Amino acid sequence: MSPRHRPSLALATLVVATAFVIPASPLAAGARPAVEDAGRVSKSGDELAKAGGAKFRGTTSSAGGGNGGTVTFDGSIDFTSRAAEYSVDAAAIGLQGTGKVRTLVSGGVLYLSLDAVGGVDPSSSPDLAGKKWLRLDPKVFGGGGQIGQSDPNGSIDALRGVKGNVKRVGSEKVRGTRTTRSRVTIDADQAVNSAPEAQRDEVRNSIGTLGSKAIPADVWIDGKGRLRKVRLHVAASTTTTKGSVTFEYFDLGAHVNVEAPPANEVVDFQDLLGGSPSTTEPTAAGG
């Protein structure tokens, strides 16, 4: 293997690692009509977004996946700009060391800090000279893949597709806040069509990471109608592994300022490999 392509193979392996791979008695007395419940759930993400910013914990879980099958990551999100940042243990995503890997999310695209790429010498490749971030666009990974599951905007976007059949499970506390838990089914096409037109491509890519057109989910909503926790069940497909993706949102109203890295500090994964990542052997092996 030539020095020119050695970093590309290492980074392809890194992408596989960062893919993150993600009944009580129902209330009888005073239960609201199904249509009203569905409307409340479908709007809960937008009600949450009115807070401006928040912190979150994400968890992806895959059946029979590597790294123990579960990865947890903590971060913050700016709902106005739809930008987020989070950190995750390097060891949890298959990297050497015990430090944290920093990731930014902007416009549905992930930017992974190149500090996490151990053992790669930037001087061995002109493409890496002066670069600090690796750009990963989920839409080039076979329609999304598991990479896009780590975008906290995805759960909010998905809830706009909640169909009429809502099962109220009961009351539970999420980080000390009393919530109502409901079990729902999300229509992927409805979620895309209900998104603002300018965001539909991004939402389509995000929904595609869940593996099916009908997505089972559990949703926890507080007394003000705001989403506090959501668990989306991921179906097995050609680009996804069966599992779940869970997000908890807290510290609502937190000041968050996240921006995409400067273009001159970014190297695109697809450009680095000189072709589609879906055709590379390391990525195919990770699917």
C-alpha positions in Angstrom: 0.0 0.0 0.0 1.4 3.4 -1.0 2.0 6.1 1.6 -0.7 8.2 -0.2 -3.4 5.7 0.6 -2.3 4.5 4.1 -4.2 7.2 6.0 -7.3 6.6 3.9 -7.6 3.0 5.1 -7.1 4.1 8.7 -9.8 6.7 8.4 -12.2 4.3 6.7 -11.8 2.0 9.7 -12.5 4.9 12.0 -15.7 5.6 10.1 -16.9 2.1 10.8 -16.2 2.6 14.5 -18.1 5.9 14.6 -21.2 4.5 12.9 -22.4 3.7 16.5 -22.6 0.6 15.7 -29.2 2.3 18.0 -45.7 -2.6 30.0 -47.4 -0.8 32.5 -51.2 -0.5 32.5 -52.4 2.2 30.1 -54.2 5.2 31.6 -58.0 4.8 31.5 -59.6 7.6 33.5 -59.3 11.0 31.9 -57.5 9.7 28.8 -57.6 12.1 25.9 -58.9 11.2 22.4 -56.3 9.4 20.2 -56.2 12.3 17.7 -55.4 14.8 20.4 -52.7 12.5 21.8 -51.2 12.1 18.4 -51.1 15.8 17.8 -49.5 16.4 21.2 -46.7 13.8 20.5 -46.1 15.0 16.9 -45.6 18.6 18.2 -43.5 17.7 21.3 -40.2 18.0 19.4 -41.2 21.5 18.1 -42.2 22.5 21.7 -38.9 21.3 23.0 -37.1 23.4 20.3 -38.7 26.6 21.6 -36.2 26.3 24.5 -33.5 27.5 22.1 -30.9 25.1 23.4 -30.5 22.0 25.6 -28.1 19.3 26.7 -28.6 15.7 25.7 -27.5 12.2 26.2 -27.7 9.8 23.2 -27.5 6.1 23.3 -27.3 3.8 20.3 -27.8 0.0 20.7 -27.4 -2.7 18.1 -28.3 -6.3 18.4 -25.2 -8.4 18.1 -23.1 -5.3 17.3 -19.5 -4.7 18.2 -18.2 -2.6 21.1 -20.6 -4.3 23.5 -23.5 -3.2 21.2 -24.1 0.1 23.0 -22.5 3.5 22.7 -23.4 6.5 24.9 -22.5 10.1 24.0 -23.2 13.4 25.7 -23.5 16.9 24.2 -25.5 20.0 23.6 -27.8 21.2 20.8 -28.8 24.6 19.4 -32.3 24.1 18.1 -32.3 27.3 16.2 -29.4 26.5 14.0 -29.9 22.7 14.2 -26.3 22.4 15.2 -24.9 20.1 17.9 -21.7 18.9 19.5 -21.0 15.8 21.6 -18.2 13.7 22.9 -17.9 10.0 23.2 -15.3 7.7 24.8 -12.7 6.6 22.2 -12.6 3.1 23.5 -16.4 2.8 23.1 -16.2 3.3 19.4 -13.2 1.0 18.9 -10.3 3.5 19.1 -7.2 3.2 21.2 -6.9 5.3 24.3 -9.2 6.4 27.1 -9.9 10.0 25.9 -13.0 11.7 24.4 -13.7 12.1 20.7 -15.3 15.4 19.8 -18.0 15.5 17.0 -19.9 18.4 15.5 -23.2 18.1 13.7 -24.3 20.8 11.3 -26.8 20.6 8.4 -27.1 16.8 8.9 -23.4 16.4 8.4 -20.9 15.1 11.0 -17.5 16.5 11.6 -15.1 14.2 13.5 -12.0 15.6 15.2 -8.9 14.2 13.6 -7.3 14.2 17.0 -9.1 10.9 17.4 -7.2 9.3 14.6 -4.3 7.7 16.4 -1.4 6.3 14.5 -2.0 8.4 11.3 0.8 10.8 10.4 -0.7 13.8 8.5 2.7 14.4 6.8 2.2 11.2 4.9 -0.7 12.6 2.9 -1.1 16.1 1.4 -4.9 15.8 1.9 -4.4 15.9 5.7 -2.0 18.9 5.9 -3.5 21.5 8.1 -6.7 19.6 8.5 -8.4 19.2 11.9 -11.8 17.7 11.0 -13.1 14.7 9.0 -16.4 15.5 7.2 -18.9 12.6 7.1 -22.1 13.1 5.0 -24.6 10.3 5.9 -26.3 10.6 2.5 -23.3 9.1 0.7 -23.4 6.0 2.9 -26.1 4.1 1.1 -28.9 6.5 2.0 -27.8 7.3 5.5 -26.6 4.2 7.3 -26.0 4.2 11.1 -23.7 7.2 11.0 -26.7 9.6 10.9 -28.3 8.1 14.0 -26.1 10.2 16.2 -27.8 13.5 15.1 -30.1 14.6 17.9 -32.2 16.5 15.4 -33.3 13.2 13.9 -35.6 12.3 16.8 -37.4 15.6 16.7 -37.8 15.4 12.9 -39.2 11.9 13.1 -41.9 12.7 15.6 -43.7 14.9 13.0 -44.6 11.6 11.4 -46.6 10.1 14.4 -49.7 8.3 13.2 -53.1 8.4 15.0 -52.6 5.2 17.2 -51.0 6.4 20.4 -50.9 4.1 23.4 -50.4 6.0 26.7 -48.2 3.7 28.9 -48.1 5.7 32.1 -46.2 8.4 34.1 -42.5 8.3 34.6 -39.8 10.7 35.7 -37.0 11.6 33.3 -34.1 13.2 35.2 -36.5 14.4 37.9 -39.2 15.7 35.6 -42.5 14.0 35.6 -43.5 12.9 32.1 -46.2 10.9 30.3 -44.8 7.9 28.3 -46.5 7.0 25.1 -45.9 4.2 22.5 -46.4 5.3 18.9 -45.7 4.4 15.3 -43.9 6.9 13.0 -44.7 7.2 9.3 -41.3 8.0 7.7 -42.9 9.7 4.6 -45.2 11.8 6.7 -42.2 12.9 8.8 -40.4 14.1 5.7 -43.5 15.8 4.2 -44.2 17.6 7.5 -40.8 19.1 7.7 -40.0 22.6 6.4 -39.3 22.4 2.7 -35.7 23.6 3.1 -35.0 20.7 5.6 -36.7 17.9 3.8 -33.5 16.4 2.2 -31.8 16.5 5.6 -34.8 14.9 7.3 -35.1 12.2 4.6 -31.5 11.2 5.2 -32.0 11.2 8.9 -35.2 9.1 8.7 -33.4 6.7 6.4 -31.0 5.7 9.2 -33.9 4.0 11.0 -34.3 1.3 8.4 -38.0 1.2 7.7 -41.1 3.3 6.7 -43.0 2.4 9.9 -40.9 3.1 12.9 -42.0 2.0 16.4 -41.0 4.5 19.2 -41.5 5.3 22.8 -41.9 9.0 23.7 -41.7 10.8 27.1 -43.4 14.3 27.2 -43.5 16.7 30.1 -46.5 18.7 31.4 -45.7 21.6 29.0 -45.9 19.3 26.0 -42.1 19.2 25.5 -40.2 16.1 24.4 -37.9 14.9 27.2 -36.9 11.5 26.0 -37.5 9.4 22.8 -36.5 5.9 21.9 -36.6 5.0 18.2 -36.5 1.3 17.2 -34.2 0.6 14.3 -35.1 -2.1 11.8 -32.5 -4.3 10.1 -31.9 -3.3 6.5 -29.1 -3.2 3.9 -27.7 -0.1 5.6 -28.8 -0.5 9.3 -28.5 -3.0 12.1 -31.4 -3.9 14.3 -31.3 -1.9 17.5 -32.5 1.4 19.0 -31.6 5.1 19.3 -32.4 6.9 22.4 -32.1 10.6 23.3 -32.8 12.4 26.6 -33.0 16.2 26.6 -32.4 18.2 29.7 -31.1 21.7 31.0 -33.6 23.2 28.6 -32.8 26.8 27.7 -29.0 26.2 28.0 -26.9 28.6 25.9 -25.4 26.7 23.1 -23.2 28.0 20.2 -22.1 25.4 17.7 -20.7 26.2 14.3 -19.4 24.0 11.5 -15.6 24.1 11.3 -13.9 26.4 8.8 -13.7 24.8 5.3 -9.9 25.1 5.2 -9.7 22.8 8.3 -11.9 20.1 6.9 -11.1 17.1 4.8 -14.0 15.2 3.2 -14.0 11.4 3.8 -15.3 10.7 0.3 -12.6 12.9 -1.3 -10.0 11.4 0.8 -10.8 7.9 -0.5 -11.2 9.1 -4.0 -14.6 7.4 -4.4 -17.8 6.3 -2.8 -17.3 5.0 0.8 -19.8 2.3 0.1 -17.4 0.7 -2.3 -14.5 0.4 0.2 -13.8 -2.9 1.9 -13.6 -1.6 5.5 -17.0 0.2 5.4 -18.7 -2.8 3.7 -17.3 -5.0 6.5 -18.7 -2.8 9.1 -22.3 -2.8 7.7 
